[in-house]
Amino acid sequence: MEMKTTPNPIEAAGPAKRVLSNLFYGWGYNFYRRENQLRADDLLIRGKLSELLGECRAHLGSLESSFRHEHLPPPTREHPFPDPAAVAAVQALQRRQRDIEALETAIRNAPVPEMDRIYQRHRNERDTLEKLVAADGDLVSAVVALRDSVIRVDGAAAAAQETQPVRTSDIQMLWNRREQILSALEESP
């Protein structure tokens, strides 16, 4: 996934623009620095990932609701207990929703390296943030594929009969790779 870059007009600056740059840095933030753009991109991408996973979870929730309506009627004297196969199917749909919700929560609440002036001297923050954005780009393609496969399932009976319509293990593997990038950042001096 290729990210759009905005040129920094302050980088090739004359004396007046250097003073402006010092003012930006004096306040602790420069809007044009690539690191700040990457940090903002990471937040935007993770917001979109959470939104896509929310769509998956909502669709599975509607499928579960319609499946319950069709296959789990209220108990009667003739049938006091629900069909065990229908209960198992509903529980499978609920597990899939919980897996997606756990991923969504982890993605939404994940940390981003802070803009710390001390660590900027010792680390190459730009490389780390570029790796994070690249990992987030891989996550986007995996989550879009997941969302498309979930949305394609039409009908509660088809969703219940699917053995594994939601493959969150690939997304979890990509997410673990992103967390390894951050843990390497925390371990370095």
Stockholm file with secondary structure:
# STOCKHOLM 1.0

chainA/1-189         MEMKTTPNPIEAAGPAKRVLSNLFYGWGYNFYRRENQLRADDLLIRGKLSELLGECRAHLGSLESSFRHEHLPPPTREHPFPDPAAVAAVQALQRRQRDIEALETAIRNAPVPEMDRIYQRHRNERDTLEKLVAADGDLVSAVVALRDSVIRVDGAAAAAQETQPVRTSDIQMLWNRREQILSALEESP
#=GR chainA/1-189 SS CCCCCCCCTTTTCCHHHHHHHHHHHHTTCCTTCHHHHHHHHHHHHHHHHHHHHHHHHHHHHHHHHHHHHHHCCCCCSSCCSCCHHHHHHHHHHHHHHHHHHHHHHHHHTCCCCCCCHHHHHHSCHHHHHHHHHHHHHHHHHHHHHHHHHHHHCCSHHHHHHCSCSCCCHHHHHHHHHHHHHHHHHHHCC
#=GC SS_cons         CCCCCCCCTTTTCCHHHHHHHHHHHHTTCCTTCHHHHHHHHHHHHHHHHHHHHHHHHHHHHHHHHHHHHHHCCCCCSSCCSCCHHHHHHHHHHHHHHHHHHHHHHHHHTCCCCCCCHHHHHHSCHHHHHHHHHHHHHHHHHHHHHHHHHHHHCCSHHHHHHCSCSCCCHHHHHHHHHHHHHHHHHHHCC
//
